[in-house]
Amino acid sequence: RNMEHVTIYAASSVPAAASHPTISCLQWTEDGQLLFVTKTAVYILTPDFGVNNSYGPFSTTASKLKDSPGGFNACGWFRTVLELDRRSFYHWPMESQDWDNLVTGSLDVSIKAVVASPSFLSADAGCVLAVVSTNLELSLWCSLRNQLAGQWVKLQDATHFLQSLGTVSGGSRLQQALRSQVVCCSWSRQPDFDNVPASVLDGSLLAVGNKAGSVLLLRFTRDSGPSQYLEHIQTIVISEQWVTHLTWLPWTRTRVNECLAALVYCTSDGTVGSIQVTRTISIETRAASRYGSDPVIATSLSHSKTLICEADDRMITALSFIEPRDRDMNPVVVIFRPGVVHLWTEARDGGGGSLWSGLRFFLLHRQGISRGSSMFYPPSGLVYSPEHDIIVLSLVDGSFHVIYDVSTSPTVKPPEGLTGPVNNYYTSSGLSSVSRRVFLRVDGGVVPHAEMNQISGMVSFAGFPIVSWAHERSILSDFSYKHEARHNSTLVVSKMLAEDDRDDDAVLRMLTQITQGDDENDGDDDDILTRLYPRLHQACKILRARAIFWNSPLPPPPPPTLFGDPSSGFGFGSSYRRRFCDGITRRLFGSDVLLRLRLKLAIADFCWKSTSNPEIQREYETIARGLLNAISHRVLGALIQEIASAIDLLTRDDLSFVLRVVIQCLLPGTPQELSAEAQKLANEISTSGGRGTQEQCPACGLEIPLTDIATAACSRGHRWSRCSVTSFILSTTMVRTCLGCARKAFLPTALSPHLFRATGRGWVIQELLNAARRCLFCGNNFATLI
């Protein structure tokens, strides 16, 4: 009876056939976008929570469901597509006619795998996607102007780059070809070197496994020249077999400026092992010149001789990991074989006697939700719930399987406490029944028992029990050909429990942990806002009276220097502008305090939009205004300190902007410490020769004083928007718009150089615009139309 009331948030039709069902067929990026990998394209989907309404999402069928939730509106999606060009692919027989060089995927080229980089790597501060085709080719993609609904373009086809590396390594033509044929890849997170604020230097690595049995470590870079975005770091040979699976474990800080991560690999003969990767950031100072040099990250590898699994010629279908809720426990590697799940974790020194370690295996059992059900199907999804300490797996046949007590003593046997009708859904049979019931409700009509709800991918959505999966109707015994155009997948977002056991205090505790940087509610920090929004309708009712949530104390800002001696500014020479830009970026987007303030602003904005009570709206409007002021003051403080550290390098063209920043810091309501720093900077510079802060109205030429940082108005009534980064009047079409709050800003100097040549504005403004790759207020990405 309770299954009839399971909440379905969305059920969107995707007219495409899913790619090879894997646990990465459906995955989140750090930008909060959901990737759905189909046979010939990657659907890039973004929930419409917190996104400006001017970019209308495509409608979903969830709004038409009779049982759609009353307290939470159906989820809409922004959609764009990355489409693989199936007509252009590399012809491997040109390299060698040997049978080992045969690539059967070239007969029908499709997408084999997709991995997403950490955020802030692309030119628009987004993620870069690495796509592997069935022709064993690797390519890099990123968004062009609008990552929500705009075009995604190919940055680089890496085949020729990998061939050049194989040529350097020597060997026969066949060996060189095998080194260039990519079977799998995995992108690491950014290592945390404990720099405050976080460094803007990219420390992530793209690991690539090939048919030659070696693993290549590559780094994404935008400084290698046109159409060249990969830099080779190191190569390690691990086997004579294919490297079929790779997964990075999280980085751990081993000492000052040094991080360690394990790269787990699988080979085609069933071997599972690991490579220890150490990254060390070297920060040198030049005491004589009092200016530090650029940091360099060194990489060292160590191939562990102790294998996780010995070679047994049994196929491995998937490889992943989870981070247990016990902070004293190492990550748990999850290895899938047909009908069997292996869990492995390495013992940690001083971790306590209650924690398990080593390799354990668990047999899966058939869940008879359809005639074609079997426990031997490959996995299609994995979710770990720290709150319940369980791993939830989904198989291609639509069944779900649960492993309990992951942090203490893993078992597939349900605990004795799971006896009630609601708690029964934590069992494999209960969750499988829920998924089948959702399938029947979404597809409608009479569905025979022979039809299988084939799940090609499953991920967590806002934390378990809210999950998302993609399914398609399928009959195992039907071998008739079905054209690609007739395939239709359904993307579902559903709550797997009839009731949510989180009370008001639990929701408030979850929001507090996330906004204070102590998030123990989930193992990942990815897509934080996506996890927040489904809970906010409940939070809107309780946050009004919780002033401590909004007014938590803020730590003092960090020192202005990027590297080296705190008394130094930044280096002279040809790179001083770039290093100034890096310093600004680091303070604006590497600050944990600014991130938490922006999260609270997003929560307040959502609560304001979700209520129709004018009194409640006024309360949240006041809260949002206070958060905006706090963000603005933090940004101004960063600008004042960074400009003060570069005061000897300012030119006459920079003085006008510096004076604008000083005046903003002296406005009423500004903290006294910030006003004092601004006044000190004003006393150290000479404004003679500057143009002042007044601008001319673009329509009539009258002077407009700087009295409002958001809008400008002349005495004749002409009104203009101001740049959200520089506060100058926007009188050009060369602007970018924030996807979250719709604030506008000038384009970076590389995209509009004539604008700055015409205005004569200094290098500080240009580097600030280059540094502001995201909105300074809400932290969302910009979109450009031109």
ABEGO torsion letter per residue (X at the ends): XAAAABBBABBBBBBBBBBBBBAAABBBBAAGBBBBBBAABBBBBBBABGBBAABBBBBBAAAABAABBAABBBBBBBBBBBBBBAABBBBAAAABABAAABBAAAABBBBABBBBBBBGABAAGBBBBBBBBAAGBBBBBBBAABAAABBBBBABBAAAAAAAAAAAAEEBAAAAAAAABBABBBBBBBBBAGBOBBBABBABBBBBBBAAGBBBBBBBBAAAEBGBABBBABBBBABABBBABBBBBBBBBABBGBBBBBBBBBBAAGBBBBBBBBBBBBBBBBAAAGBBBBBBBBBBBBBBABBABBBAGBBBABBBBBBBABAABBBBBBBBBBGBBBBBBBBBBGAEAABBBEBBBBBBBBBBABAABBAABBBABBBBBAAAGBBBBBBAAGBBBBBBGAAABBBABBBAABABAAAAAABAAAAAAAAAAAAAAAAEEBBBAABBBBBABBBBBGEOABBBBBBBBBBAABABBBBAAABBBBBBBBBABABBABBAAAAAAAAAAAAAGBBAABABABGAAAAAAAAAAAAAAAAAABAAAAABBBBBBBBABABEBAABBBBBEAAAAAAAAAAAAAAAAABAAAAAAAAAAAAAAAAAAABABAAAAAAAAAAAAAAAAAAAAAAAAAAAAAAAAAAAABBAAAAAAAAAAAAAAABBGBBAAAAAAAAAAAAABBABGBAEABBBBAAAGBBBBBABAABBBBAAGBBBBBBAAAGBBBABABBBBBAAAGBBBBBBAAABAAAAAAAGBBAAAAAAAAABABBAAAGBBBBBAX
